[in-house]
Amino acid sequence: MAEAGKICAYCGQPVLTGDENPEHAIPAALGSSLTVYTVCDPCNERVGKEVDQPFLEDEWVRVHRSDSGVIDPRRGRKGRPVRSPLLEGYTDDGDHVSLDQSGKPRMRSRIIDLGDGKFQIRADSDEEMERLKRRVESRTGKTITDEKITRHSTNPQIQGRLMVNTLLWLREAAKIGLAVGSIVYPEEWRTGPDAERLREWLNGEDALAPPGQAIGLEPGQVAGTPIETIITEPEHLIFFQHAAGRTMVVIVLLGSALVSLPVDTTGAVVPKIAWKLDPARPKANGETTFEALMVDAAMRIVSESPVQADD
């Protein structure tokens, strides 16, 4: 494995002193403990704010975090589950509605001033309606009697949305590629054309891909094995594979989100190292090998295959 050296993986400048803070290749908020010491502190802070944080707010990332139940381990008992954007939306009237764990809709209460001393209260329970009524009475200094109240009920229809920012995904994948590439390849790799391409993607400066060409790849198979057999939710996986004459880094986040990007086009030996990270137990860096991942996948296939008895 490569030494930390002097070249920062993210900016490509000889600024490392040996006293850098650890950089999480995958954001720590996703339950990853894989760290590298090949990133200068200014880049560490900048990329955390400009790449990691926007990526964590991406709606598709939030869906995966909600489905897998991954809570930011750094917050301890204060950590809260991430709500999926698929479980909330707005009605035609603009009311925010979300679904609780049982699937029951919950509407965000609000008071609407209609003018001329009239108010409309929107609430999802009689108790909440009474609480808001008392707030109106306190605001106006007048008592609202039942004779002055007209009640209506409605069955809210949620109009949800899901937007995926592919640029955020590309920037995060490029960041992970630079981080792991900087520890598996010699230091000169960090100033070569492959690292420079990843750096351009990281900074959002490149044209990303020629017209009509996809950004990155999503391999259907790895060494002849269907990719889904290698994945066990909700783990993170990082490994390398040879494809189309180049080495790709394959990144699986939370057992669902997969992307791969080229990290080496020189024909160098494909790194055998891999990482398998359990977000629920982010205590070790998860270092393993590609062969170990394949053996684990093969054993899983055998164990899940139906057994047929002879007549």
C-alpha positions in Angstrom: 0.0 0.0 0.0 1.3 3.5 -0.9 2.8 5.8 1.8 1.1 9.1 2.6 3.8 11.0 0.8 3.6 14.8 0.2 1.0 15.1 -2.6 -2.6 15.8 -1.5 -5.0 13.4 -3.3 -7.6 16.1 -3.6 -5.7 19.1 -4.8 -2.6 17.4 -6.3 -0.2 19.8 -4.5 2.9 18.8 -2.4 1.4 20.2 0.9 1.2 17.1 3.2 3.1 17.5 6.5 2.3 14.2 8.1 0.1 15.8 10.8 -3.1 15.8 8.7 -6.4 14.8 10.2 -7.9 11.6 8.9 -10.2 11.9 5.9 -13.2 9.6 5.6 -13.3 8.1 2.1 -17.0 7.5 2.5 -18.7 10.1 4.7 -18.7 9.2 8.4 -22.4 10.0 8.6 -23.0 6.9 6.5 -21.3 4.7 9.1 -18.0 4.4 7.5 -14.7 4.2 9.3 -12.4 3.9 6.3 -9.9 6.8 6.6 -6.9 7.9 4.7 -4.1 10.4 5.5 -3.3 11.5 2.0 -5.5 14.6 2.1 -4.5 18.1 3.4 -6.7 19.6 6.1 -7.9 22.5 3.9 -9.1 20.0 1.3 -10.6 17.8 3.9 -12.7 20.7 5.2 -13.6 22.0 1.8 -14.7 18.7 0.3 -16.7 17.9 3.5 -18.7 21.1 3.0 -18.9 21.2 -0.8 -19.2 17.5 -1.7 -20.1 15.3 1.3 -22.8 17.5 2.8 -24.7 18.2 -0.5 -24.4 14.5 -1.3 -26.0 13.5 2.1 -28.9 15.8 1.4 -29.6 14.3 -2.1 -33.0 12.8 -2.0 -32.0 9.4 -3.4 -29.3 9.2 -0.7 -31.9 9.9 1.9 -34.1 7.1 0.5 -31.3 4.6 0.9 -30.4 5.9 4.4 -34.0 5.7 5.5 -34.5 2.2 4.0 -31.4 0.8 5.7 -32.0 2.6 9.0 -28.4 4.0 9.1 -28.2 6.8 11.7 -25.1 9.1 11.9 -23.0 7.1 14.4 -21.1 10.3 15.5 -24.3 11.6 17.2 -24.8 8.7 19.5 -28.1 8.7 21.2 -29.0 12.0 19.7 -28.9 10.6 16.2 -32.3 10.6 14.4 -33.5 8.3 11.6 -33.4 9.9 8.2 -36.9 10.4 6.8 -37.3 9.2 3.2 -38.6 11.8 0.7 -40.9 9.0 -0.5 -42.8 9.1 2.8 -43.7 12.8 2.6 -45.2 15.3 0.1 -47.7 18.0 -0.3 -51.4 18.2 -1.0 -53.0 20.3 -3.8 -53.7 22.9 -1.1 -50.0 23.1 -0.1 -50.3 21.1 3.2 -47.2 19.1 4.1 -48.1 15.4 4.8 -45.9 12.6 5.9 -46.4 9.0 6.8 -45.5 7.7 10.3 -44.0 4.2 10.9 -47.4 2.6 10.7 -48.2 4.3 7.4 -50.7 6.7 8.9 -50.6 10.2 7.3 -49.7 13.1 9.5 -50.4 16.6 8.3 -48.3 19.5 9.4 -50.7 21.8 11.3 -51.0 25.5 10.4 -53.2 28.6 10.9 -54.3 30.5 7.8 -55.4 34.2 8.3 -58.3 34.7 5.8 -58.7 38.3 6.7 -61.8 40.1 8.2 -61.2 38.3 11.5 -61.6 34.8 9.9 -59.1 32.0 10.3 -58.7 28.6 8.9 -57.1 25.8 11.0 -55.7 22.8 9.4 -54.8 19.9 11.7 -54.8 16.1 11.7 -56.6 15.6 15.0 -59.2 17.2 17.3 -56.6 17.7 19.9 -54.3 19.6 17.6 -57.2 21.6 16.3 -58.1 22.7 19.9 -54.4 23.6 20.6 -54.4 25.9 17.5 -57.8 27.3 18.4 -56.4 28.5 21.7 -53.5 30.1 19.9 -55.9 32.0 17.7 -57.9 33.1 20.8 -54.6 34.3 22.4 -53.7 36.2 19.2 -57.0 37.9 18.8 -58.1 38.2 22.4 -61.5 36.8 21.5 -63.2 33.5 22.6 -64.2 31.2 19.7 -67.4 29.4 20.4 -68.5 26.2 18.7 -71.2 28.1 16.9 -68.6 30.1 15.0 -66.7 26.9 13.9 -67.3 25.1 10.7 -65.6 21.8 10.4 -64.5 20.0 7.3 -62.6 16.7 6.8 -60.5 15.6 3.9 -58.5 12.6 2.8 -55.1 14.1 1.8 -53.6 13.0 -1.5 -49.8 13.2 -1.3 -47.9 14.4 -4.3 -44.4 13.3 -3.6 -41.3 14.0 -5.7 -37.8 12.5 -6.0 -35.0 14.3 -7.6 -31.5 12.8 -8.1 -28.6 15.1 -8.7 -26.2 13.0 -10.8 -23.4 15.6 -10.4 -23.4 15.1 -6.6 -23.1 11.4 -7.1 -20.2 11.8 -9.6 -18.4 14.2 -7.3 -18.8 11.9 -4.3 -17.6 8.9 -6.3 -14.6 10.8 -7.7 -13.7 11.8 -4.1 -13.8 8.1 -3.0 -11.8 7.1 -6.0 -9.1 9.7 -5.2 -9.0 8.6 -1.6 -8.6 4.9 -2.2 -6.5 5.4 -5.3 -4.0 7.5 -3.3 -3.3 4.5 -0.9 -3.1 1.7 -3.4 -1.1 3.4 -6.2 2.4 5.0 -5.9 2.4 8.7 -5.1 3.1 9.7 -8.7 -0.4 8.5 -9.5 -1.8 11.5 -7.7 -0.3 13.8 -10.3 -1.1 11.7 -13.3 -3.9 12.0 -15.9 -6.2 9.4 -14.2 -6.1 11.3 -10.8 -6.5 14.6 -12.6 -9.7 13.4 -14.4 -11.1 12.4 -11.0 -10.0 15.7 -9.6 -11.9 17.5 -12.3 -15.0 15.5 -11.6 -14.5 16.2 -7.8 -14.4 19.9 -8.5 -17.2 19.8 -11.1 -15.0 21.5 -13.6 -14.9 18.9 -16.4 -17.5 18.4 -19.1 -18.0 15.1 -17.3 -18.6 12.9 -20.4 -18.8 13.3 -24.2 -22.3 13.9 -25.6 -24.2 10.6 -25.5 -21.8 8.8 -23.3 -22.8 7.7 -19.8 -20.9 9.0 -16.7 -19.1 6.1 -15.2 -20.4 2.5 -15.4 -22.8 0.3 -13.5 -21.4 -3.2 -14.1 -24.0 -6.0 -14.2 -21.4 -8.6 -13.5 -18.0 -8.8 -11.7 -15.7 -11.6 -12.8 -18.8 -13.4 -14.2 -20.8 -13.1 -11.0 -24.0 -11.0 -10.9 -23.3 -7.9 -8.9 -26.4 -8.4 -6.7 -24.9 -11.6 -5.3 -21.9 -9.7 -4.0 -24.0 -7.1 -2.1 -25.4 -7.7 1.4 -27.5 -4.8 2.6 -26.8 -2.3 4.0 -23.0 -2.6 3.8 -20.5 -0.4 1.9 -18.2 -2.1 -0.6 -15.2 -0.8 -2.5 -13.2 -2.9 -4.9 -11.3 -2.8 -8.2 -11.9 -4.6 -11.4 -10.6 -4.7 -15.0 -13.0 -3.5 -17.7 -12.5 -2.2 -21.2 -8.7 -2.1 -20.9 -8.7 0.0 -17.7 -9.1 -0.4 -13.9 -12.4 0.7 -12.4 -13.1 1.3 -8.8 -16.6 -0.1 -7.9 -18.4 1.7 -5.1 -21.5 0.3 -3.4 -23.1 2.5 -0.7 -25.6 1.0 1.7 -25.9 -2.1 -0.3 -28.0 -0.4 -3.0 -26.4 2.6 -4.7 -23.7 1.5 -7.1 -21.3 3.5 -9.3 -17.9 2.8 -10.9 -15.3 5.1 -12.3 -11.9 4.6 -14.0 -8.9 5.0 -11.7 -6.1 3.7 -13.9 -5.6 3.5 -17.7 -1.9 2.6 -17.7 -2.3 -1.2 -17.6 -1.0 -1.5 -14.0 -1.9 -4.6 -12.0 -5.4 -4.4 -10.7 -5.3 -3.9 -6.9 -6.5 -7.0 -5.0 -7.5 -5.0 -1.9 -11.1 -4.3 -1.1 -13.2 -2.9 1.7 -16.4 -4.2 3.2 -17.9 -1.9 5.8 -20.8 -2.5 8.1 -22.5 0.9 8.8 -24.1 -0.5 12.0 -20.6 -1.3 13.4 -18.2 1.3 12.1 -15.3 0.2 14.3 -12.8 -1.1 11.7 -11.7 0.0 8.3 -13.2 -3.1 6.8 -10.1 -4.1 4.7 -10.4 -7.3 2.9 -9.6 -8.7 -0.6 -11.5 -9.0 -3.9 -11.1 -12.8 -3.7 -12.7 -12.8 -0.2 -15.7 -10.9 -1.6 -16.0 -13.4 -4.4 -15.8 -16.4 -2.0 -18.4 -14.9 0.2 -20.7 -14.3 -2.8 -20.1 -17.9 -4.0 -21.0 -19.3 -0.5 -24.1 -17.2 -0.4 -25.2 -18.5 -3.8 -24.8 -22.1 -2.7 -26.5 -21.5 0.6 -29.5 -19.9 -1.1 -29.8 -22.4 -3.9 -32.8 -24.8 -3.5 -31.8 -28.4 -2.7 -33.5 -31.0 -4.9 -33.9 -34.5 -3.5 -33.7 -37.6 -5.8 -36.8 -39.6 -6.2 
